Amino acid sequence: MIKTIIAAKSDNNVIGKDNDLVWHMPADLKFFKNKTRGKLVIMGRKTFASIGNKPLPGRPTIIITRNPTFEANGCWVVDDIGKAFAIAAAEGQEEVYILGGAQIYEKTIGLADKMFITEIKSTFDGDAFFPEIDANKWLEVAREEFEPDEKNKYPYAFVEYRRRG
Ligand SMILES: NC(=O)c1ccc[n+]([C@@H]2O[C@H](COP(=O)([O-])OP(=O)(O)OC[C@H]3O[C@@H](n4cnc5c(N)ncnc54)[C@H](OP(=O)(O)O)[C@@H]3O)[C@@H](O)[C@H]2O)c1
């Protein structure tokens, strides 16, 4: 089963602030929806809260939390990333998407096979960060660059990485 991280990060690796995103980039939301539509997704309990404590439509969801009483209608809840991968595998998934946030990216960047990173080409003030991408471990295999437009304020790029070796 392929484990794929998907994230949007700024030049200074910010992914969020006050449990929310810090930019509005419809092009990235569209990219995210297209990639994850119909896929099983894994996210931390805080990211789940940030999207309104309900699963994204059409995406079976596994939430990671240390809270043994946490419940979320229609979602799996686990206390360990390994258990999340085990559920995804048992569900017969060929690919599972890791949706963050910062704590979950930190825990899974050493385990993932593939990453879709949207680079938002500006710097932001934030409190949640994507880990450094080690070029010795990750090979950039695709990159699409875009200029800002009337809907997307910042230059951005969709970048795909594969784990080396
Ligand atoms: N730009 C992007 O692509 C993107 C994507 C996703 C999220 N975000 C942003 O990222 C921020 C949220 O990130 P975050 O790091 O604060 O939260 P998070 O990673 O979404 O969730 C953290 C929670 O996950 C649980 N957890 C973490 N490690 C665990 C482990 N080893 N075992 C069991 N449970 C574990 C804990 O839940 P309990 O406290 O319940 O135990 C912890 O509080 C928000 O600002 C959000 O908007 C950005």
The ligand as a Gaussian input file, in Angstrom:
#p B3LYP/6-31G(d) Opt

LIG

0 1
 N       -1.437000      23.327000       4.883000
 C       -1.791000      22.052000       4.977000
 O       -1.635000      21.270000       4.034000
 C       -2.400000      21.542000       6.255000
 C       -2.895000      20.234000       6.328000
 C       -3.420000      19.785000       7.534000
 C       -3.447000      20.627000       8.635000
 N       -2.954000      21.879000       8.521000
 C       -2.899000      22.772000       9.686000
 O       -2.112000      22.123000      10.686000
 C       -2.566000      22.564000      11.967000
 C       -2.882000      21.342000      12.825000
 O       -1.689000      20.600000      13.043000
 P       -1.305000      20.082000      14.525000
 O        0.087000      19.552000      14.492000
 O       -1.620000      21.157000      15.505000
 O       -2.377000      18.940000      14.790000
 P       -2.636000      17.500000      14.105000
 O       -1.335000      16.879000      13.684000
 O       -3.726000      17.618000      13.110000
 O       -3.270000      16.706000      15.344000
 C       -2.555000      16.582000      16.524000
 C       -3.265000      15.605000      17.418000
 O       -3.118000      14.287000      16.885000
 C       -3.017000      13.363000      17.959000
 N       -1.705000      12.718000      17.906000
 C       -0.538000      13.239000      17.441000
 N        0.447000      12.335000      17.527000
 C       -0.108000      11.207000      18.042000
 C        0.397000       9.923000      18.349000
 N        1.685000       9.612000      18.172000
 N       -0.450000       8.999000      18.873000
 C       -1.752000       9.285000      19.056000
 N       -2.303000      10.503000      18.774000
 C       -1.479000      11.440000      18.277000
 C       -3.202000      14.160000      19.245000
 O       -4.591000      14.208000      19.466000
 P       -5.219000      14.357000      20.970000
 O       -4.759000      15.698000      21.453000
 O       -6.675000      14.245000      20.749000
 O       -4.658000      13.197000      21.755000
 C       -2.696000      15.538000      18.812000
 O       -3.183000      16.590000      19.616000
 C       -3.769000      23.465000      11.707000
 O       -3.340000      24.825000      11.668000
 C       -4.234000      23.036000      10.329000
 O       -4.932000      24.065000       9.656000
 C       -2.442000      22.348000       7.353000

